[in-house]
Amino acid sequence: MKYYLMVEAFPSHPDRVDEFNEWYETTHIREVVACDGFLKATRLAPADAAGGSFITLYEIEGDPERALHNVHAAAAAKQFDMSDSLSFGPVPKMRIMQVYSEYVKPE
């Protein structure tokens, strides 16, 4: 079975999008992937000028609940270098997703 941790997050202010992305790319995403149970991450950004949330898909290896526990434990131990460019109103949404199916366009 293949699992992902899906995280939906917002910058704390529209003027801080660049700062938010810089922190996420150079610091946060690397800290999360360094936790046991994670393989890689893919970030998704709004494709239109309206803005909105950013989605990160963290690919999980092994038990997804254990991987999520590892992230929560690292956060509780203050092992993540957090930024106030990340909004906590709304709080980032985290959800474990299971790959239901994959389809590749035939050649």
N, C-alpha and C positions, 0 to 999 in steps of 0.2 A: 504494500500500500504506500502511496506517496502522499505526503502532507505538506501544507504550508501554514505558516503563521501570517495572517493578513492583518496589517496595521494601517488604520486610517488616521492621518494626523493633519493638522493645520498649522500654518505659521501663526505666531501670536498677533501679527498685524500685517496688513497688505504691504506696507512699506518694508517689511523685514523678510520677504520671500527669499531674496538672494542669500541673506545671512542664514536663514533656516536651511536652505538647500546646501550651503557650504558646510555647516555644522553636521547635517545629516550624512552627507557624502564622505566627509573626511574624518568624522569622529564616530557618530552614533551607530551607523550601519556596521562599521568595523567592530565596534564593541559587542554588538548583538551577535554577529556571525562568529565571533571568537568564543561565545558560550558553547558548551557541549551540546550537541544535538543539532547544530545548524551547519548547512553546507554553503549556501550562497544567498544572495538577495537581489531582487529586482525592484526598482522604484518606478512608479508610474506617476505622471504629472498631468494636471488638467491640460487638455489640448486646445482649449479656447481661451479667449481673453477674459471670460467671466470668472476665472480662478476657481477656487474650491479646495477640496482636500487632496492630499497626496497619499498614494497607496504604496506600501512596501510589502512585497511578497517574500518571506523568508522561507527557503526550502529547508525542510526538516529531515534529518536522518534518524531513524529509530522511533522511539516512543514520543509522540507529540506532546503528551502531558508532561513528560519529564523535561523536554526542551523548554516548554513554557515555564515550568517550575524553575529551571536554571536562570531564565531571564528575570523572573520575579525576585529570585534570591540575589542576583547581581544588583538589581535596582535597590533592593532593601539594604544591601551592604554598601550602597553608595559607590559602586564600582563603575558606574556610568558617568561620564562627564556631560551633564545635562546643560541645556542652553535655554535661556528665557525667550529665545526666538520660537520655541515650541509652545503652542497654545495648550493650556489646561482648562480652557473654557471654550469649546467642549474638550473633554478629556479624550486623548487618543483611544480609538476603539481597537481592541485586539480580538482576533477570532481564529481558531484553528480550523482550517479547511482541508478536506480530503479530496484528492483528485477523483472525480466521478468518472470521467472519460477524457480521452485525448484523441484528437482527430488531425491527421495530416493530409493535406490536399494531395491527391494522387498525381503522379507526373504524367 
